[in-house]
Amino acid sequence: MKTAFITGATVNTGFGIAEKFLSEGWRAVITSRKEEQLTEALRTLGEKYGKENVSGYVTDVVRADNTIDEDYLDFIFDDLDKKGITVDCLVLNAANLGIRQRIFENSLSDFINVINTNVVMNYALIERAALRMKEKGEGSIVFINSNTAYRAIPDRIAYSTSKSAQLGMMRALALDLGKYNIRVNAVLPGMIKTDRWQNNYNDCRNALSNYTPLGDIAEFADIADAVWYFAAHARNTTGAELVVDGGNMIQLYPIVP
């Protein structure tokens, strides 16, 4: 049985991605920074897809001093090795959203925390997963990126910076890992119907990115299908970006009814 390791997979998009892989007969290893959310997600997914097919870890590994707890990451992958679980697809979904970070108001440490969570932690995970994929002779790594890697939005400097950095890292990794038959790609969502959108957090339901050429924004299944394509079907694709934003990025400006 193949295994997908999905970060930030207890709610919203990450949970939807985990469901996609489980529904296709894969095993899912999920992570969360919150133990209570992890416990609930494991219970829900286990009841639907079998407890033996889903496991998880708490991964609050960016310390208060903005260093990465590499020892705990080593523990996770050593534990998977002991259980005989090989990660076939690593999905990097967890993120610090960096909402309302303003250049003259937020501290430098706030900026660094976003970069460490969205870039450095992902690199540390990739190091460990790719080493095992190399031994197996194949693997897939998928970044859940964002169209804000190309299109800036107000008060999200650190987030937009981190997503642009992810794409640079994705391309470099695709080049270096290609000889081991490890594919590295990115899905770029736009606005998604998360609980934040449903609750209109940060007034996101009124944001102009809701006005797409297709007249709708993404649901979790749309992002999960894109990830599944890279994991299961894109045999000869690496270093690629797949935008899932209803066509938002092609607009010079949104057409508001």
N, C-alpha and C positions, 0 to 999 in steps of 0.2 A: 504494500500500500504506500502510495506517495504521500508526502507531508508538506504542508504549507505552514510556514512560521510567519504570523501576522502580528505586527505591533499595533498597539492601540485598538484592539479588536473587540472590546466589550460593549461598545455602543456605536450607533450611527454607521458611518461608512465602513469602518473596520469590521464591525459585527456583520454587516451585509456581505463583505468579502469572505469572511469565515464561513458564512452560510453557503455561499456559492461553491467553495471548494468542498465542503462537507457533502453538499447535495450531488456533487460529481464523483463521490466515492473516495475522496482524499481524506487524510487525517489532518486536523488543524491543531497547531500549537499557538495559543493566543497570549497576549500580554496586556497589562494595564498598570497604571501608576497607583490605582486604588484597589485595595484588596477586596472590599465589599462588592465593587463592580465586577471584578474578576470572578468571584464566587458565584454571583448571580448569572453571569454569562455562561459559565461552565455548566451550571445547573440547567439552564434553558436549552443550550445546544446539546448537552448530553441526553436530555429527555427526548429530543427530536431525532438526533443522529447516532445515539449510542455513546455512553460514557467512555467506552474504550477508545473512541475515535477523536476525543478532544481533551486537551490538557492545557495548562497555562502557568504563567509566572508573573509575579509582581516585578515591574522593572522601573522603579524610581531610582535610576542610576546616575542622574545628574545631581551631584551633591550641592549643598548650600554654598560651598566655595567655588562652584562652577567647574569642578573636576569630574571626571567620569569614573565610576566604580567598575573598573575593568575586572577586578576579582570576581564580582558577582556575575558579570557576563560570562567569564570562564566557567563559573559554577553551572550556569544554565546549559551551556553546550556540552560540558562534561557529563551533566545529568542526562541529557538527551543521548549521548554516546552510550552511557551505561544501560539505557533503556532500549538501545538498538534502533533509535529513531534518527533517520537521516533527513535533513532539510533539503527538499527538492526545489522549493520556491520560497524565497524570502521576500515578504511584502512589507515595505517600510511606510507604514501609515501614520504612526504616532507623530504628533507635532505640538510644538508650542506656538499658538496662534498669534502671539504678540499683539493682541488687540489694544488699541488706544496707547500705544507707545509713542510719545511725542519727544522730538529731538531736544527741546529745552527743558523738559520736565522729568523724563525718566533717566535713571542712572545708567552708567555704562554696563554695570553688572546685569541689568535687565536685557540689554542688547546681547551681551555675551551668552546669557542663558538660552535665548532663542537660537543662536547659532550653534551652541553646544548640543541642544536637544535635536535640532533639525538636520544638522550636518555631522558634527563630531560623533555623536552617539550612533548615528546610522553607519558611519564608516567603521566604528568599532564592531558593530553587529556584522557588517559585511565581511570584515576580516575573518571572523570566526566561522561564519557560514560558508564563505567561499573556499576556505581551506579544506573543508569537508567535501564540498562540491568538486574540488579539484581531484581529490582522491577517488571520487566516484566517476569522474569523467564527464559530468554534465550538471547543469543547474540553471535556474532562472532567478534573477533579482529584479524586483519591480518597485520603483519609487512612486508613492502617491504624492505628486508634485502639485502644481497649481498654475493657472493661467496668470497669476500675479508674479510669476517669474519673469514675465514680459510686460505686464500691464500693472503699473503701480496704483495703489489706492491709499487714501489718506490715513495717516497715523499708523502705518504698518511697515515702517522702514526695515526693521530687523527681519520680519517675516518674508517680505519680498526679496531681501538680500539673501536669506537662507535658501529660498526656493531657486533663485538663480544659481547659487552655489551648488545646489543639488544637481542641477542639469550639467554643470561642468564636471562634477564628480562622476555622474552617470556615464558621460561620454568617455572620460579617462579610464574608468573601470571597464567599460565595454571593450576598449582597445587592449588593455592589459590582461583581461580575463578571457578574451575570445579564444586564445590558443588552448584553453582548458575546456572549451565548449560550454562556457558559462555566459549566458546572455544577460545583458543589463539594459533595462528600458524604463520608461517613465510614463505614467498616466497623469494628464494635466486636467483636473476638473475645474469648473467654474463654480458658481453658486450651487450648493447641494441642499436638498430638503432634509437637513439635520434637525435635531431638537432645538438648536439655536435659531434656525430659520423659522420653525413652527412657533417658537415663543417670541420671535421678533427681537432677539438679542442684538444690541447695537444697531437697532433699526434696519436689520439686514433685509427685511421683506420689502423695504422701500428703496433699496439700493438699485442703481441703474443697471447692474449686471443681471437683474431679473428679466430685463427686456431683451430677449434673445431673438435671432431670426427664426428659430423654431417655435417661439412663443412659450417655451417651458424651460425649466432648469432640471438638473439631473436628480434622479432618485438613486438610492444606494445600489440597486441592481444594475444601473447603467455603468457605474464605476467598477463594480464587481465583474461585469462582463468584459470590460476592457482589460482588467488584470488577468482574467482567465484566458483571454486571447494570448497575451504575452507568455503566460505560464504553460499553456497546453497546446497552442497551435502555431506560434510564431517561431518555427524551427530555425529559420534563416534570417531572423530579425534581431539586431542588437544595436544599442546606441540610439534608439528611436523614441520619439515622443508621440503619444496619442492624446489629442485634446478632446475632452468630453465636456463641452460647455454650451451646447445648443447653438454653436456658431458665434458666440459672443466675441471671440478674438478677431474675427474677420471684419468687424464693424469699425468704421472710423468713429462713430458715435451711435449710441442706442436710439432706436426709434420708439419714442414713448407715445402711446395712444392718447 
